[in-house]
Amino acid sequence: MLSLVLVLLCVQAGWSQRGLRKANKQYELKAFALAAKSYEDVLQRSPNAVEAMYKLADTYRHLNRMEEAATWYERAVQYKDIPPNVYLEYGHVLKALGRFNEARTWYLKYSTVDPVWANQMAESCRYAMEHQNDPPRFQVVPETINSPQSDFGPSMLNRQQVVFGSGRHDIKPQGVSTRELVKKSNMLFRASRDDRGFLSSPAIYHRDPENHFNEAPAAFSPDGRTVVFTKNNFVNGTRQIPSAGIELSLFVATVAADGAWTGVHPFPHNMAGYSTGYAAFSEDGRMLYFASDRPGGFGGFDLYVSVREGNSWSAPENLGPVVNSPGNEITPFVVGNTLYFASDWHAGFGGFDLFKSEQTSRGFTTLINLGPGVNSTYDDYGFVFDPILNLGYLTSNRPGGEGAEDIYRVSQAGELFSFRVLDAATRAPIAGAKLDFTACGQGVYRTDANGMYSFQLLEPLRCQVIVEQQGYAPATLDFNSSLPGRDRVIEILLANNQNLYVGRVLDERTGQPLAGVKVRATHMRSQQFQEVSSQADGSYQLALQPNASYIIRYSAAGYREVNRTVHTGDGTDKSILGIVSLPPATAPP
């Protein structure tokens, strides 16, 4: 009988060893779903197999099953001689569960191995406890297009459509089975905003999707003619983090009129054996920002920028130590001089947090956590935003979503500004008037049937806005949202072209007409102005409002500036501008 028991124990021990070897192999290959099942089987037969405990815990951590991970870490840390990295991983899990004080304890226990990492993670817990109740800067709501699988990497194709990656099974290419779709992992989709502002009716982006698996996220140039996409190896159900074994490469293509990608070729600065991904264009399309774990950086994934040079790109430049860290920085996005990105090192609330940094002549000098709401105790990344629309998106694997990763819509409760465009004479609203914000780094918009256009600002805006409508003289407004007392409803009065006033500019010495004189008329009440140049015969035209006063300024190289005040009266006399003579500039002594 004793012999039989010994035989059974030996058989069980042998099975456990084989099962552990199988589980470890799956773990090494980052096949976490398979490894979890194998480790569970090992622990069912050998409940005290400590290696299986802490590796099952880490497997659950990568599968974003944090409660289960915490249970097994709690058991594993009771044993002596476990690898010290288990303390660090346990701290990550406790932090994800919002147990910041406990997480801090385990991070500090790791300090005997790596005090730099341990102290930074402990400081991050202190930051989270101190700021977790801060008022959110953004409103964050889940999008309606999320599926039970992974939805990630939103990119604004235009102001109505968003392109994103998804591992969803409910929309399949023709002739592709669900089983094959699961194996391929993810595809690129597009969706449009509905009348409630939510994304709806997701559809496969490519007409030949069978040739375009695992190509997300995608970044489109401002003119829509170029796309730079990330070839990925993401696995549905596994966190999209570096330790999960992600492998990324960038590819560049031309976007045809029908949206098809042609001339696909690798980004010239991909590096063999290392990842390069998460591209983002600057607003002028000249610079490409991306993340890479190539050698020579400050840590794992760093952020880089490359400048377009004809049909190629310059050697990548690291964005420096204010942005980059000993950890990982990913998913850059740029608005003006502001860089948004995700980091798992800088002090924050969870795994990956979202940050912004301002670029100055001295490089990136500031670093700001975007705060609770946008950031959770889990992974938050892939932030994109349009400050004029006050609308953006991010990717998060926080609890309460539909799938492994979900897309969330974000908006800031910023200041609301409205432009009201009216006929200067009748004060009737002008529908369809064009508001050109390109000097602000934004787009061109039109007024509604009531002559109104409204928007919320994320950041202060200062620039010239050009307002135009057919049949009217254009107006230019010096817009500065930061001015104290600035009206939040701004009236813009356009003068009908029938109200044109003609004047002439002459040389005071010779009496000859002057061409190219800049004539600027500023409405004394609204401070709106228009600027024209005199023609070869010295003549110019201004569209002025009746019953208004203007300061008219005349300036030209080699002549003294002349300013005068003009009152239009009832508007019947179109000759009131008359003739103005410019005296020559006084020669310097």
Beta strands, then each sheet from edge to edge (+ up, - down):
strand 1: 138-142
strand 2: 151-156
strand 3: 161-166
strand 4: 187-193
strand 5: 199-204
strand 6: 215-220
strand 7: 226-231
strand 8: 249-255
strand 9: 261-266
strand 10: 276-281
strand 11: 287-292
strand 12: 302-309
strand 13: 312-313
strand 14: 317-318
strand 15: 329-335
strand 16: 338-343
strand 17: 353-360
strand 18: 363-364
strand 19: 368-369
strand 20: 380-386
strand 21: 391-396
strand 22: 406-412
strand 23: 415-423
strand 24: 434-436
strand 25: 444-446
strand 26: 452-457
strand 27: 462-468
strand 28: 475-480
strand 29: 489-494
strand 30: 500-507
strand 31: 518-523
strand 32: 529-533
strand 33: 539-543
strand 34: 549-555
strand 35: 562-567
strand 36: 579-582
sheet 1: 1+ 22- 21+ 20-
sheet 2: 2+ 3- 4+ 5-
sheet 3: 6+ 7- 8+ 9-
sheet 4: 10+ 11- 12+ 13-
sheet 5: 10+ 11- 12+ 14-
sheet 6: 15+ 16- 17+ 18-
sheet 7: 15+ 16- 17+ 19-
sheet 8: 26+ 23- 29-
sheet 9: 25+ 24- 27+ 28-
sheet 10: 33+ 30- 36-
sheet 11: 32+ 31- 34+ 35-
end
